[in-house]
Amino acid sequence: MVRRVVGGQSQPHALIDGAAPKVFGQGGFSVTEIWATGGSVPDLKNERDITPGFDRMRMDLQPGETRFRIVEFPPTDSAGVMHKTPTVDYLVVLEGEIDLIFQDRTEAHLKQGDCVVQLGGMHAWHNRSGRPTKMAAIAVGGVGGEHTLR
């Protein structure tokens, strides 16, 4: 369970303090949706949590939409699917180690505390570490990109 605490402008205390309502996953891979905004500009007066209404994990965000997620990767013998998204992704390795594989098959080995900025390029993830890896990920919908799986 991932605990989330949400503060806002309408109350002097936490608006939300508890488990995130949406977790998507299978086979040890999971994505916990912490918070999301829609539209081109987040409205700080709109304190409504839209994550409970999600029916699937989306990577094809519209310009300005945001997602804050915790992503868990189980150890595997093979890399995940090569993909790109129309987003700027900010990622921080919270626990474990993982390899980021680029389109030309070069790799960056990432450890706890390492940060990644992914600007819509083709990439895949491979957790060869033998233990689960947890990352925080913020995705911001942009322009000039596309959602592609290979």
C-alpha positions, 0 to 999 in steps of 0.5 A, a space after each residue: 500500500 502506498 500512503 498519499 497525503 494531499 494538501 489543498 487550499 480549502 482546508 487547513 488540514 490534509 484533504 486526503 490521508 490514506 491509500 492511493 485508490 488505483 493500482 494497476 498491474 500484473 506479474 509483479 509489475 504495478 503502477 499506483 496512481 497517486 494524483 492526476 490533473 487534466 486539461 492544459 493548466 492545473 487548476 489549484 482550486 479544483 481539489 477533486 481527486 480524479 484517480 478513482 475514476 481511472 479504468 486503466 493506466 494511460 501513457 498517452 496523455 494530452 498536453 498539460 495533463 499530469 500523472 504522479 505514480 509509483 511504479 514497481 518492476 519485478 526482476 525479470 529475465 528479459 527487458 520490457 517492451 520498447 516504447 515511447 510516450 508523448 510526455 516528459 517523464 521525471 523519474 527517481 529510483 526509490 529502491 533497487 536497481 534497474 537498467 534503462 535501455 535506449 533505442 540504439 540498445 545502449 543502457 544506463 544502469 540506475 541505482 537508488 537516488 538516480 534520476 531520469 528525464 525522458 523526453 518522449 524517446 524510445 526506451 525500455 526497462 529491464 530489472 536484472 537485479 534479482 529484487 523488486 525496483 520501485 520508482 517515483 514517476 511524474 509524467 507531463 503531456 507534451 506536444 511533438 511526441 507520440 505513443 508507440 509500442 514495439 
